[in-house]
Every structure is written in structure tokens, then in C-alpha cells.
Amino acid sequence: MKPDVHISQTYPRLRVYEEENYLGRRRTYTGNLGIRNTDNILDGIESLRFFSTSSNATLVLFSRTRFRGSFRVLRGNTNIRDLDDFIRGNDVESIISTNQRLTLAQIREIRRTGDLPSGYRLI
């Protein structure tokens, strides 16, 4: 009989803040995940820090909830002091954080379907 194995994914690490400039209450999320609606976290996310040890790490920010609308792709470690008007004059409304290198085709498919790849947590 094999022992139960629990795998904890430490990276990427996404730390979100309720105020600009990394102020106010904060939450930290680890692993591959998608946040459907940033307004449901801390009464809204206004700034963030994204860290990974992988050069493939991808942060995707969307202008609408449920991974819709315009998007912006960032690779590697990223700090954003103010998410207001960050995507072509629009606020960030949903986020994907992953250690994988998501292609533009994969991101467009997520935007079209609203479904994350298997193994991702949905928040």
C-alpha cells in the first residue's frame, strides 16, 4: 500500500492588496489559479506582486470578470502598484496566475470558454 502523498505548490505566489502601492489588507495565493472577479477579493484588488522561480511563469490580467474582455500578458516576476486603467484604460477585473507558459492561443481559448486548464484552482 502506497502512503498518501500531498503535493503543495509553492509557486507562483500571487500577493494581492486592497489598496494601491501594496497597502492595506492583503492575501497570498500559491499555485496555478484563476480569480474570476477581483471585486470579490478584499473588497477589490488595487495592487499586486507576482513571484515565481520559473521563467515560464505567466500572469494574465483581464478587463472583464470571468476571464473576458481585453487582456494583458506579463511573464516572470511582476509588481504592479496600481491596477486602475491598466488594460487599455480599463481596470483589472479577473486574473490568471500560473507557473506555465500560457500561449496567446491558450489565453484566447480561456477567454472564449471561461474555462481554466485542468489542475488550476478557481477563486
C-alpha positions as a Markdown table, in Angstrom:
| # | Residue | x | y | z |
|---|---|---|---|---|
| 1 | Met | 0.0 | 0.0 | 0.0 |
| 2 | Lys | 1.4 | 3.4 | -1.0 |
| 3 | Pro | 1.3 | 6.2 | 1.5 |
| 4 | Asp | -0.9 | 9.2 | 0.7 |
| 5 | Val | 1.1 | 11.9 | -0.9 |
| 6 | His | 0.2 | 15.6 | -0.6 |
| 7 | Ile | 1.8 | 18.0 | -3.1 |
| 8 | Ser | 1.8 | 21.6 | -2.1 |
| 9 | Gln | 2.6 | 24.0 | -4.9 |
| 10 | Thr | 4.6 | 27.0 | -3.6 |
| 11 | Tyr | 4.9 | 28.9 | -6.8 |
| 12 | Pro | 3.9 | 31.0 | -8.4 |
| 13 | Arg | 3.0 | 33.3 | -5.5 |
| 14 | Leu | 0.4 | 36.0 | -6.1 |
| 15 | Arg | 0.0 | 38.6 | -3.3 |
| 16 | Val | -2.9 | 41.0 | -3.8 |
| 17 | Tyr | -3.6 | 44.2 | -1.8 |
| 18 | Glu | -6.8 | 46.1 | -1.2 |
| 19 | Glu | -5.1 | 49.5 | -1.8 |
| 20 | Glu | -2.7 | 50.9 | -4.3 |
| 21 | Asn | 1.1 | 50.9 | -3.6 |
| 22 | Tyr | 0.9 | 47.5 | -1.8 |
| 23 | Leu | -1.0 | 48.9 | 1.2 |
| 24 | Gly | -4.0 | 47.7 | 3.3 |
| 25 | Arg | -5.1 | 44.2 | 3.8 |
| 26 | Arg | -3.5 | 41.5 | 1.6 |
| 27 | Arg | -4.0 | 37.9 | 0.6 |
| 28 | Thr | -1.4 | 35.5 | -0.8 |
| 29 | Tyr | -2.3 | 32.7 | -3.2 |
| 30 | Thr | 0.0 | 30.0 | -4.5 |
| 31 | Gly | -0.1 | 27.6 | -7.4 |
| 32 | Asn | -1.9 | 27.8 | -10.7 |
| 33 | Leu | -5.1 | 29.6 | -10.3 |
| 34 | Gly | -7.7 | 32.0 | -11.7 |
| 35 | Ile | -9.5 | 34.7 | -9.9 |
| 36 | Arg | -12.9 | 35.2 | -11.6 |
| 37 | Asn | -13.8 | 38.5 | -10.1 |
| 38 | Thr | -11.2 | 40.7 | -8.4 |
| 39 | Asp | -14.0 | 42.7 | -6.6 |
| 40 | Asn | -14.8 | 39.6 | -4.6 |
| 41 | Ile | -11.3 | 39.6 | -3.0 |
| 42 | Leu | -10.6 | 42.1 | -0.2 |
| 43 | Asp | -13.4 | 44.4 | -1.5 |
| 44 | Gly | -11.3 | 44.8 | -4.7 |
| 45 | Ile | -7.7 | 44.3 | -5.6 |
| 46 | Glu | -5.8 | 47.5 | -6.3 |
| 47 | Ser | -2.2 | 46.4 | -6.4 |
| 48 | Leu | -0.3 | 43.1 | -6.6 |
| 49 | Arg | 3.1 | 41.3 | -6.5 |
| 50 | Phe | 3.7 | 38.1 | -8.6 |
| 51 | Phe | 6.7 | 35.9 | -7.9 |
| 52 | Ser | 7.9 | 32.6 | -9.3 |
| 53 | Thr | 11.2 | 30.8 | -9.7 |
| 54 | Ser | 10.2 | 29.7 | -13.2 |
| 55 | Ser | 11.0 | 31.8 | -16.3 |
| 56 | Asn | 7.8 | 30.4 | -17.8 |
| 57 | Ala | 5.5 | 31.9 | -15.1 |
| 58 | Thr | 2.6 | 33.8 | -16.7 |
| 59 | Leu | 0.3 | 36.5 | -15.2 |
| 60 | Val | -2.7 | 37.3 | -17.3 |
| 61 | Leu | -4.9 | 40.3 | -16.4 |
| 62 | Phe | -8.4 | 40.7 | -18.0 |
| 63 | Ser | -10.5 | 43.8 | -18.3 |
| 64 | Arg | -13.8 | 41.9 | -17.5 |
| 65 | Thr | -14.8 | 39.3 | -15.0 |
| 66 | Arg | -14.7 | 35.5 | -15.8 |
| 67 | Phe | -11.5 | 36.0 | -18.0 |
| 68 | Arg | -13.3 | 38.1 | -20.6 |
| 69 | Gly | -12.6 | 41.3 | -22.4 |
| 70 | Ser | -9.2 | 42.7 | -23.3 |
| 71 | Phe | -6.2 | 41.1 | -21.7 |
| 72 | Arg | -2.5 | 41.8 | -20.9 |
| 73 | Val | 0.1 | 39.1 | -20.5 |
| 74 | Leu | 3.1 | 39.5 | -18.2 |
| 75 | Arg | 5.9 | 37.0 | -17.9 |
| 76 | Gly | 8.1 | 36.4 | -14.9 |
| 77 | Asn | 8.2 | 38.4 | -11.7 |
| 78 | Thr | 5.9 | 41.4 | -11.7 |
| 79 | Asn | 4.9 | 44.2 | -9.3 |
| 80 | Ile | 2.0 | 46.5 | -10.1 |
| 81 | Arg | 1.4 | 49.5 | -7.9 |
| 82 | Asp | -2.0 | 50.5 | -9.4 |
| 83 | Leu | -4.3 | 48.2 | -11.3 |
| 84 | Asp | -6.7 | 51.1 | -12.3 |
| 85 | Asp | -6.8 | 51.7 | -16.0 |
| 86 | Phe | -4.1 | 49.1 | -16.5 |
| 87 | Ile | -5.6 | 47.4 | -19.6 |
| 88 | Arg | -6.2 | 50.0 | -22.4 |
| 89 | Gly | -7.8 | 52.3 | -19.9 |
| 90 | Asn | -9.8 | 49.6 | -18.1 |
| 91 | Asp | -9.4 | 48.2 | -14.6 |
| 92 | Val | -8.3 | 44.6 | -13.9 |
| 93 | Glu | -11.4 | 42.5 | -13.3 |
| 94 | Ser | -10.0 | 38.9 | -13.4 |
| 95 | Ile | -6.6 | 37.3 | -13.2 |
| 96 | Ile | -4.8 | 34.1 | -14.1 |
| 97 | Ser | -1.6 | 33.2 | -12.2 |
| 98 | Thr | 0.5 | 30.2 | -13.4 |
| 99 | Asn | 3.9 | 28.7 | -13.5 |
| 100 | Gln | 3.2 | 27.5 | -17.0 |
| 101 | Arg | 3.9 | 29.5 | -20.2 |
| 102 | Leu | 0.4 | 30.1 | -21.5 |
| 103 | Thr | 0.4 | 30.9 | -25.2 |
| 104 | Leu | -1.8 | 33.5 | -26.7 |
| 105 | Ala | -3.9 | 30.8 | -28.3 |
| 106 | Gln | -4.5 | 29.2 | -24.9 |
| 107 | Ile | -5.4 | 32.5 | -23.4 |
| 108 | Arg | -7.9 | 33.3 | -26.1 |
| 109 | Glu | -9.4 | 29.8 | -25.6 |
| 110 | Ile | -9.8 | 30.6 | -21.9 |
| 111 | Arg | -11.4 | 33.9 | -22.8 |
| 112 | Arg | -13.8 | 32.3 | -25.2 |
| 113 | Thr | -14.9 | 29.5 | -22.9 |
| 114 | Gly | -14.3 | 30.9 | -19.4 |
| 115 | Asp | -12.7 | 27.5 | -18.5 |
| 116 | Leu | -9.2 | 27.2 | -17.0 |
| 117 | Pro | -6.9 | 24.3 | -17.9 |
| 118 | Ser | -7.1 | 21.2 | -15.7 |
| 119 | Gly | -5.2 | 21.5 | -12.4 |
| 120 | Tyr | -6.0 | 25.1 | -11.9 |
| 121 | Arg | -7.9 | 26.4 | -8.8 |
| 122 | Leu | -10.8 | 28.7 | -9.5 |
| 123 | Ile | -11.3 | 31.5 | -7.0 |
